């Protein structure tokens, strides 16, 4: 039976309440697939009627940032719609931030927008910790009675789940099998790419369909500049990927760096960059030739780097007619446009699948093992311990930064598959309030990947191959990729714990892990092959310069001593470029002493960033 269509979201929300009753248990896809117009109408309805109750189970609620930091706000606020899209605010998220979420609405997420909910007591209490592949089981046990999703219209009158087959595809299969009983409410948005295959469903599978007169603009996640450390990590990772193998990489600047390095390798433009590396890599990691067979990608998230590699023909090895299998995507408007405008036969080589397919070997395991040969699963971490455990989702005091997501799934796959490796990447240090700390620590009160699942860890200073090695050798390997400023104290802690020989000393070549050495190496190739934005950007030239400058300032904010050199450097004359940058921040004619001080600090940061 054809779905009931409405153009008014409030009418459809009332229809949902009438069909399922006062206790609504709503399943929402993570990220881009949320039907925001419909969800807001439904939450408004419940908020206005105390006899109704709504429980939402979802993940990754997207929000356009509204930074509290003054300089970040000056940069982002005027360009918010251009950079992130005119994406509507999701009401339940606003209420959670404001502390005004009605008592008859509950929200449970299993993966949070990174850093967005730190310190929010309600979200921290209601967060559900689950591997991505287990989220379906958690949701199914809650017996949802409504599934709502943003969908794309297809030319054959079908509907496309587009960006979110991840859990939805399996949930719909459970309904077809009579294992679950819920209504399906879709919201049409023609800006979504009409992905086929598993993503395509018959229109009759939707019970209700919102066809708004003016569909909302999709969330756009603007590209961020790639740092020297991220480029170094990407170049190291490119040594680990064999031709004809399988690839997974994550979102963000580090994923962009990995993809850029693989593209340079495919063009034969990476050998001299590898040769110039001042840090010891080891004889085992020598991949560097262009790709003859090409790669196959199986990844929970289809990211810009994966699409770039596909468009360039690096990802071309097919499995069941697909060069890419992915579970979801959240990217830029240009990314969505390229998928929409891609010839259908080429777009069909990208298969959107549930994460039960991409993130695990269960189900048709023999075929998956054959397809995922020489797999390299590349993910990021926040910290790593000297004995190889990784911290990726939370802090020692239990605060959730993001979530486990699929990271552990891919680590587990790497151990289950022949010749596969898990690669966890992280910058060796972080700087906050003028103080630099090591991201490699002796121990930490929370871990995401335990040390018994240690495999390969990569920082800007090299590659630590940990799998199957004893604790002493693991510690030595981790010290070799640690920033030199922290090696002695960490080695002292390891010796005190009796985990490394009392007479052990780091080899001289591992003592050169410094930002200066890193800067000289990467800086030599910045102008032509390692640009700030390897895959273009929505930021203007001035904004791009400001991004890097403000990033440097953020690291010293809160420390007068660390900020002083920036202010002093900003006292001397001003260039035309600096005038344009200050005007972009509305600091070209500062009226208060605080704004004058800020303007000088920005000028100093711009000059230091140019070096």
HELIX and SHEET records of a PDB file:
HELIX    1   1 UNK A    9  UNK A   20  1                                  12    
HELIX    2   2 UNK A   31  UNK A   33  5                                   3    
HELIX    3   3 UNK A   36  UNK A   47  1                                  12    
HELIX    4   4 UNK A   70  UNK A   76  1                                   7    
HELIX    5   5 UNK A   77  UNK A   79  5                                   3    
HELIX    6   6 UNK A   80  UNK A   84  1                                   5    
HELIX    7   7 UNK A   91  UNK A   98  1                                   8    
HELIX    8   8 UNK A  121  UNK A  126  1                                   6    
HELIX    9   9 UNK A  132  UNK A  141  1                                  10    
HELIX   10  10 UNK A  168  UNK A  176  1                                   9    
HELIX   11  11 UNK A  197  UNK A  199  5                                   3    
HELIX   12  12 UNK A  203  UNK A  205  5                                   3    
HELIX   13  13 UNK A  228  UNK A  238  1                                  11    
HELIX   14  14 UNK A  253  UNK A  266  1                                  14    
HELIX   15  15 UNK A  271  UNK A  275  1                                   5    
HELIX   16  16 UNK A  304  UNK A  311  1                                   8    
HELIX   17  17 UNK A  333  UNK A  341  1                                   9    
HELIX   18  18 UNK A  344  UNK A  347  1                                   4    
HELIX   19  19 UNK A  355  UNK A  358  1                                   4    
HELIX   20  20 UNK A  365  UNK A  371  1                                   7    
HELIX   21  21 UNK A  407  UNK A  416  1                                  10    
HELIX   22  22 UNK A  451  UNK A  453  5                                   3    
HELIX   23  23 UNK A  471  UNK A  480  1                                  10    
HELIX   24  24 UNK A  484  UNK A  496  1                                  13    
HELIX   25  25 UNK A  508  UNK A  512  5                                   5    
HELIX   26  26 UNK A  515  UNK A  523  1                                   9    
HELIX   27  27 UNK A  541  UNK A  556  1                                  16    
HELIX   28  28 UNK A  560  UNK A  569  1                                  10    
HELIX   29  29 UNK A  576  UNK A  584  1                                   9    
HELIX   30  30 UNK A  593  UNK A  610  1                                  18    
SHEET    1   A 7 UNK A   4  UNK A   6  0                                        
SHEET    2   A 7 UNK A 208  UNK A 210  1                                        
SHEET    3   A 7 UNK A 183  UNK A 188  1                                        
SHEET    4   A 7 UNK A 146  UNK A 153  1                                        
SHEET    5   A 7 UNK A  23  UNK A  28  1                                        
SHEET    6   A 7 UNK A  53  UNK A  58  1                                        
SHEET    7   A 7 UNK A 105  UNK A 109  1                                        
SHEET    1   B 6 UNK A   4  UNK A   6  0                                        
SHEET    2   B 6 UNK A 208  UNK A 210  1                                        
SHEET    3   B 6 UNK A 183  UNK A 188  1                                        
SHEET    4   B 6 UNK A 146  UNK A 153  1                                        
SHEET    5   B 6 UNK A 159  UNK A 160 -1                                        
SHEET    6   B 6 UNK A 200  UNK A 201 -1                                        
SHEET    1   C 8 UNK A 350  UNK A 352  0                                        
SHEET    2   C 8 UNK A 324  UNK A 328  1                                        
SHEET    3   C 8 UNK A 296  UNK A 301  1                                        
SHEET    4   C 8 UNK A 246  UNK A 249  1                                        
SHEET    5   C 8 UNK A 375  UNK A 380  1                                        
SHEET    6   C 8 UNK A 421  UNK A 425  1                                        
SHEET    7   C 8 UNK A 456  UNK A 459  1                                        
SHEET    8   C 8 UNK A 462  UNK A 465 -1                                        
SHEET    1   D 3 UNK A 390  UNK A 391  0                                        
SHEET    2   D 3 UNK A 383  UNK A 385 -1                                        
SHEET    3   D 3 UNK A 440  UNK A 441  1                                        
SHEET    1   E 2 UNK A 429  UNK A 432  0                                        
SHEET    2   E 2 UNK A 435  UNK A 438 -1                                        
END                                                                             
